[in-house]
């Protein structure tokens, strides 16, 4: 072991790695070699080649020491990709993150009064200004926002929900389970495909604490279907003095139908219709950091804010800094569409994407002619993030067909590259959708492709 560490330190190639990490890696590498000696002929051959053994060790150390969270090029065409971190933050948000993280900040200090203040105050005014709500609160994600609101408003009481809105989304977030955890008792009304106002009316009792709507953001019921409008449900709630809440999921602040998507209700629409509490995510169509946002009437938001669970779900200064920066961009809709990456990718014209795809394909053909056939194809992008199911955006992609390599092997090599690349496999071809590839990522994409396609390279990138 000491010999191995001595060689690693003497070579100078791993001089940036702390000695403690070197010792840990050498120990684990040697353990793995010992375990495979009995059954693996290649391992026995490796032991007879000192230089190759040391090279394998150096590679093992490098792989183990690199950061777990890394920059990945998203060639899938899915804009809000949950596995790849959802929404990208605008530069103003990144600058705000640095400022808040590198220096002390007035997180819970009222600078005017010189007394302790509320951390949510930094974004509450902006949220009210943008949505028309009376009050607002931010917690760590939308699942937490729903749980907190249910626990504060309907614990020990009945919460009435349309049967067709009892959704399950990724990560096993199921409305009935969340309601049980909150202490609210679920009362289903209507049928899977049709729910009427009279269904809610007939289900109301003296123990009803909440009328709940859940936006079916990740599926659609089509055909013979109907549901009660926000305005009608809000009127019913007002008549019986029962708050109405809507979980909008990936709620947005801008009508995106101008870009070829079906019209989705905005947060402002729900507030204007009279919904008392609206919850939505910060890191989906809003285009900000992970957060759960609640807006609505002050009397109900005050009740939610005073719930002890609120402290367990609160967000930190970094999330607040990024969210405030994103919300400020929405004060100018044009600026928001230009500078918030999620919105900018949705708004990208097809003609621009086609031009970029052709330019990238020319570069691929020049660099990769010996290893792959590269062409251009029109494709469909997706918004993703559980938002707008069955809605696509016309886009363009570069298609790579390796000559002497199986497509799954190439996809694996690209995921292991110095800058990992994730595309999508269709018809035994690898596609890279330009809608989700930034202009300044093309050089890295080409380098990763070149390394992954060449025989004997790629695994150790």
N, C-alpha and C positions, 0 to 999 in steps of 0.2 A: 504493500500500500504506500509506504514512504517513497519507494522508487517511483511509483506512478505520480505521486504528488510532486516529487522533485522534477520529473520530466515535464509535467504540465506547467509548472512555474518557470522552469528554465527556458521553455520554448518561447515564452513571451506572448503567445497567441491568446492566452486566457488571463492576461495580467489584470484585467478589469474585474475578475471574479474573486470575491473574498475567500480567504483560506478555509474558513468554516464550511462554506458551500462546496469547495473542492473536495474536502474530506468526506462530506456527506455523499457527494456524487460518486466518488471513487469506491466507497464502501458498498453502495447499492449496485454499481456496475459490476464489481467483482462478485457480489452475491448472485446476480443474475447469470453471470458466466458459469459459476460453479453449479447452479441448478440445471443448466442446459447441457453440461458436458456429457452426461451419461446418455442422453437421447439424441443429441444433435451433432451430426458429423461436421457440419459447417463450423460449429463452435470449437470443436477439437482442432480443425484446420486453422482456425483463427489464432489459437494459442501458440502455434508453431511459427507464426509470423509476427514478430515483436512490433514492427512498425505499423502493421495493419491493426494490431490490437490497440496500440496507443492512439491511432487515428480514430478508431471506433470509440475509445474512451473520451477523446476530446469532443467528438460529435455528441456523445451522450451528455457531457457536461453542458455544452452549448444549448442543447435542446431543453435540458432541465432548467437552465438558468434564465431562459427568455421569459418575458412577462406572460402571464396567463391571459390577460385581456389585451388584445392586439388589434391593429388596424386590419380590416378585411375589406377587399373590394367586392361589392355587391353587384353581380352581373345577372341576378335573377329577374330583375324588373319589378320586384315587389318593393314598393316604396317604404311602407311602414312594416319592416320585417322584424317580427318579434325576436327571432333567434339571433339577429344581427344588431340588436340594440334599439329597434324602433326608430323614432324620429332623430334626424341629425340636427344639431343645434346651430343657429346662426352665429356669425362671428361676434356680434354684439353680446350674445349670451356667453360665449367663451371668454371674452374680455371681462365680463361681469364676474364670472366664476373665478378668474385669476385674482381680480381685485378683492373679492370677498374672502378668498382662501389665503391669500398672502399677507393680509393685513387684518387688524381688528376692525369690527364693523358694529354699527348700532343695531344689532339683531333684536335685542329686547330693551333698548334704551330710547326713551322719548327725549330727543335732543332739545326740544323747546322747553319742556317742563323739568328736565333733569331727573326724571324718575323712570322707574321700570315701565316699559311699554309692551305691546303685543307684537310678536314676530309676524303675525298674519297681516298686520296693519300695512306692511310694505306693498302688498298686492291687493288688498281688499278694495281700496278705492278704485284701482284700475279695473278690476273685475266688475264692479258695480257700474262704472262708466261705460264699459264695453258691452255689457249685457242688459242693462236697465234694471238689474236687481237691487234690492234694498241693502243686502248684506252678503258677505262671502266668507268662506273658510277654505283652507288648503290643508290636506293631509297627504300621507305618503303614496297612495295610489287610489284608483277609483273603487276597487274592491273594499278598501278601508273606508272610503267615503260612504258607500252604501251601508256597510255594517254599522258605522257610527250613527248615521241618520236613523236607521231602523231601531237601533238600541235606544237612542235618545227619545224617539217619538212614538214607538210602538211596542216596547218591551212590556210583556204581560197583556198586550192587547191584540186585536185582530188586524191584519193587514190584507186588504183585498187586492188580488192580482188576476188579470186575465190568464186563463189556462194556456193560451197560445204564446204568452210572454215568459213562461217559466224556463228560461234559457240556461244552457251550460256553455261556457266559453273555455278557451285554452287554459291549462293549468287547473282544471277541475273546479272552476268557480261556478257553482250552481246556485241559482236563486233560492230554491227551497232550503238548501243547506245553510246558506248565509242567514236566512230568516230564522231558522232554528237556533243558530248561534247567538243571534241578537235578542232572543227571547220573545220575538213576535210570533203570533200564530197565523199561519198561512190559511187564507180562505180563497179557494179557486172559484172563478166565475166564468161563465160562457163555455164555449167549446174550443177545440184546437184552432179552428179556422174562423169562427165568428163569435164576437162578443158584443153585446148591445148595452146601452146605457141602463136599461131596465135590469140587467143582470147585476150591475153594481148596486143599483137602488134596492133591489130585493135582498141583497146580502148584508146591507148595513144594519148593525145592531147598536145597542147602547155601549158595547165594548169595542167598537171599531175605532182604531187609532190612526189608520192611514189608508189612503187609496194610492196604490203603487202602479206606475207604468214602467215597463222595461223595454227599451228600444232593442229590437231584434237585429242587432248590427251585423251578426255573422250568419244569418240565414234569412230566407224569405218564404212567406206563405202566399202563394199566388192562386188565381182562379176564384172560386166561390168563397171569398173571404171579406171580413170587415172588422174594424175596431173602432173604439170610441175616440173622438178627437180630444186633444188637450183642453180645448175651450169648454166642451161639454162636461168633461170630467171635473174640471176646475169649478164650474158652476154648481155641479152636484156637491162637491166638497164644501163649497162656501155655504150652500143651503143647510148642510148638516153640521157645519163647524168642524169639519174633518180635513186635515192637511192633505194635499195631493203632492206626490213626489214622482219625479221621472228620472230614471237612470238612463241618460243618453249614451253611455258608453264612450265612444270616441267622438264626442260632440265637437262641432266646429263653430267658428265665429264668422265664416265667410261662405256665401252660397257658391258652391263649386260646379253648379250645373252648366255654367258657361264654357267649361272645359270638356264637355261631352259626358259628364256623369249625371245620373238621375238626381233630382233635387232631394236633398236630405234636410230635415229640420235643423235649424241652427239653435244655439243656446238662447239667443235673443227671441226666437220664435216661441220657445217654450215659456220663457218668462212673460212675454207679452200676452200669451194665451191664458195666463193666470195660474200657472203651476207654482206651487209654494216653495218647493225645493227641487233643484235640478243638479244632478251629479254627472261629472264627465272626467275623462282622462286628460292629463297634460301632455302626454308623450305620443299621442296618436295624431288625429287630424289637426289638433291645435299646433303641433310641431314644436313642443317644448320638452322639458325634462319630465321624468316619471313623477307624477303627482295625481292626487285625486282632488277635484275641485267641486265645492258645493256653493251654489248661489241661490238666492231666493229671498223670502220675506224675513225681516229682521226678527220677529217674535220667535220664529222656528229656528233660525240660525243661532240666536242667543241660547236657546235650549240645547242645541247640539254642541255649541262651544263650551257650555258649562258641564257637559258630560265628562266624568273622570277619564273615560276611554280616549278622549281627544288628546291628552298628553302622550299616551302610548303610541299614537299614530301621527304625531306632528312631524313636520319636515325640518331639515337643517338649513343652515344659512346658504349653502351652495345651491340647493334646489331653489330656494327663494330668490337668490340672485339671478339664476338662469331664467326662472319663470317671469320675474319682473321685466327682464330685458326683452323676452319674447312678447309679452303682453304690450309693452310700449310700442313695438313695431306695428301692432294692430291699430294703433291710433291713426295710422295712414295706411289704408287698405292696399294701395299700390306698392308701398314699401314692404308691407308684409308679404305680398305675393312675390316680390323680387328677392327678399333677403331670408325668408324662412325656408330652409331647404325642402321640407315636405311639400309646401305649397308651390315652390318654384318647380319641383319635379313634376307635380301634377299639371302645371301650366305650360310645360315645355311643348312647343309646337312640333307636330310630327315631321315637318319639313326640316327643322333643325336637327332632329335626331337622325333622319335619313342621311343628311350631309355628314354628320359626325361618324356614322356607321361606315359610310363609304371610305372616309379618310382613314379610319382605323383598320379597315379591311385591307387597304393598299399597303399599310405598314406591316400587317400580319403576313401578307403574301410575300413581301420582300424579305422578311426575316425568317419565315417558317416554311418556305416552299419545299424544303427537303423532308419535312416532317408532317405536314398537314395541308389539307385543302381548306381554304378560307373563302367564304362567300358572305353575302349580305341577304337578310331576309326581313320582311315585315312581320311583326309579332304583336302580341297584346301584353301590356303591362297591367299590374294590379295595384290598387291602393294598399291592400293588406291591413294588418293589425286588427282583424275582425271587423273592418269597416267596409261597407258597400259591397256585399257579396254579389257575385255574378255581374259586376260592373268592371269593364276593362277600358284601358286607354290605348289607342293605336300607337305603336312604337316601332323601332328598328333595332335589329341585333346583328352582330357578327357571329357567323356559324363556323365552328372549327371541327373538322373531321380528321382525326389522326390517321396517318398512313400505316404505321406499324405498331400501333398501340391500341388496346381496348379502351373504349370511352370511359368506363368506370375507373380504370387505372389512371388515366389522365386527370379525371376529376379529383381522385385521391391525391395525386402529386400536387395539384394546384392548391388543395387545402393545406398541404404541408410546406408550401413555399415560404420564403422569407417574408413576402407580403402575400398572405393567403388570398385566394380568389375562389368565389363561389358562383357558379353559373347554374344553368338548368339544362337537364338532358332531355332531348326530344328526338325520337326517331334515330337513336344511336348517333346523335350529334350533340355537341356542346354549344349552347347558345349564351351569348353575353349581351344582355339588353342594355342599350346605351342610356336609357332613361335613368337608371340608378348608378351609372358610372360617371363620376365627376371628370371634367376635362383634364384636371391635373393628376388623374390616376392612370391615364392611358400608358404612360411610360412604364410605370410599375407593373401594369397588367401585361404589357409586352415582354418585360423581363421575366416575369413569372411563367408566362407561356413558353418562352424560349428555353428556360431551364427545365421545365417539366417535360417538354416534348423530346429533348435530346436524350438518347440512350445513355444509361449509366448515371444520369443526373436527375435532380428533382427531389429525391428522398432526403438529401442532406442540405437542402436550401436553407 
